[in-house]
Amino acid sequence: MKIGVILSGNGVFDGSEIQEAVFTLLAIDENNAEAVCMAPDTDQHHVLNHMTGEEMNEKRNVLIESARIARGKISELSTVSYQDIDALVIPGGFGAAKNLTDWAFKGPDGKILPAVKKLINEMVLNHKPVCGLCMGPTVIAMALDGSGINASLTVGTDKEPSPYDIKAVSAGMEKAGATAAMHTVSEIEIDKKNKIVTAPCYMMEASVKQIRENVKMAVDATLAMI
């Protein structure tokens, strides 16, 4: 099995959430499958100092930065077809909402990279499983907006501690045509009809161990649908 992994940079605040990405690769390997890492060849929206949160006066390329996580084995996203992979996983991090889409600035009214939209739609329409972690579900919601596909997605729950406004993000996904489900970091949402699995991960207050377990739960469920 070949499992696509869309990366969006290197670092939670301006790229892929590294722990979620690495745990994704580990879970794929534990299922005796092969990860096919990919990222768009484009500049990051911005570069942030991860200690201070301040913007840095430099540019970084999403594909080159993502290659750090993939240990150099990575493809430019637009060169990967749904026919090349058996399932697709989108780890979180603000890169999903800044580099794959501009959700971080415009919510569901923003734009999504055409190559990202195309691949997600082709996967879903051809009944191949798609998994979104953390902010990954917002990418799925934007990709399917206007398709007539009503996906059931989760970014967490407003009933437990979160550093983010879960209710607002969930409302945004519903505006994009999805149905938002509320789940804790120990749970996942499985949309059996559309073969889409989503998990809250670091959208909720959680330990590294909890994130590892949530990612593995989601990846295992995704690959079980192949």
N, C-alpha and C positions, 0 to 999 in steps of 0.2 A: 504493500500500500504506500502511496505517496501522498503526503499531507502538506498542503500549502500553508505557509505562515506569512501573513502580511505584517511587515515591520514598518515603523514610522519614525525611525531615528534611534537615538541611544541615550535614554535618561527620561525619567518620569515627567518632568515639567515641560520638556520641549520635544520629546520623542517617545519611543516605546518604553513602557515600564519594564525595566530589565529583569526583575525577579519573575514577573508574570511571563515574560518571553522565554526565559531559561527554563522555568517550570513547564512551559508548553513543550519545549524541545525534549525535555526529560520524559514527559508523559507520552509523547509520540514514540520515543525510543523504547519505552517500557511496553508499548503495544506492538513491538517488532515492526514498526513502520518507519518510513523515511521522511524526514522533514525537507520540504522544498521552500527555502526562505526567499522572500522577494520584497522589494521596496521600490517606490517611485524614484526616478532620477530627477529630483527637483530640489530646490533650496528649502531648508526649514523656514517656517514662518519667522522665527527668531531663535536666538541662542540665549539660554538663561544660565546664570551662575547658580548651581544647585545648592550652594551653601547659603547664599544671601537672597536668592530669588530675583536678583537684579538682572536686567537685560545687558548682554555683552555686545560690544561693537565689533561683531564678526559674523561671517556667514558660514554655514555648514550645509553639506549636501545630505539629503535623507538617505539615499542609497549607500553612500560611503560610510555614514555614521551607523547605519543598520548592519553593515558588514562587520562591525566590531562584535556584535552579538552573534552573528552567524559564522564567525571565525573565517570570514572571507568568502565562504561558499554561499553566494547569493545571486539572484537574477533580477534584472530590471522588470518591474511588475508587468508592464505592457507586453512583455515577450512570453508571459505564461498564459496558457489557455486552460479553460476548465477541463479540457480533454487530457491535460497533462497530470492532473491531480485527482485524488479520490475524495478529498474533503478539504475544507479551508478553515483556518483558525486566525482570528484577529485579536492579538493581545491588546491590553489597554495602554494607558499613559496618555498624557496630553497631546502627544504627537498624532494620535488618532483624531483628535478634535482640532488640531492646528495644521497638520501637514496632509492628512488623508482627506479631511473635510475642514471647514472653518466653523464648525459647531461652537467652538469656544468663544467665538465673537458674534455669531449671528444665529446660533441655535439651529432649529430645523429649517429656517428660512435661508440658510447659507448654501454653499456649493460643496460638491464632492468631486474629487478627481475622476474624470471620465473612465480611466482604466480600472479604478477601484469599483465604481458602479457597474461597469460592464462585467467584470469577473464575478462579483457577488450575484448579479442577476442571472448570469449564465449557470452558475452553480445551482441556484434555487430552481430555476426553470427546468434543469436537467436532473433534478431530484438527487443532487449530491449534497451531503451534509455541510453546514456552515456553523461555526462556533464564534461567538463574540464574548470577550472577557472585559470586565471593568467598563471602559468607555467604548469598547468594541461594538456593543449593541447599537449605539447611536449611529455608527457607520453603516450597519446593516439597515437600520430604519431609513436613513437618508438614501441609501442605494435602492431600496424597494419603494420609495415614495413615488406614487403615480403609477405603479405597476399593477395595482389591483390586488396585490398579495397582502393579506393581513397577518403579519407575523406577531407572535407572542414573545415578548422580550423582557428581560429584567436587568436593571442596573443596581438593584438592592432594595432596601425597604426604609421607609421613613419612621419605622417603629423602633429602630435600634440606632446607636451612635454612628454617625457618618461625618466625614469632613466636608461633604458636599450636599447640595440641595437636591436630594433624591426625588422629591415630589416634583420639582421644576423640570429636571431632566426627563423624568417619566412622562410628564405632560407634553414635553417637546417631542418625544417619540410618538406619542399618540397623535399629535398634530401632523406628524409625517405619515400617519396611516397605520401605525403599529398598535398593538394592545400591550400596555405595560403591566407586568406582573411584579408583585412585591415579594422579595425573597431575602433571607439572611445570607451571610457569608458561608454558612454551612449547607446552603441549598443551591440548586440550579433550576432553570426553566427549560423544559423540553417541549418544543413545538413539533410534535410528531408529524403533523400534516405537511409542514414545509421543511422538515428535517433541519431545524435550527435550534442550537443549544446556546444558552447564555448564562453567565455567572457574574455575580457582583464583584468578587475579588477586592481590590483596594478602593473600590467606591465606598466600602464600609470600613470602620475601624477594625483592624485585624492584625494578628501576629503573622510572621513569616510562615509558620507552620500551617496556620489556617488558610493562607493564600495558596500554599502548595497543595493542600487537600482540595480546595475549591477548584483549582485549575485541573488537577488530575480527574476529579469527578466529572468536570465538563468535557475534557478531552476524551475520557473513556466512553462517555455517553455518545459523543459525536462519532467516534470511530465504530461504535457498536451499530450505528445506522448505515454503515457502508454495505 
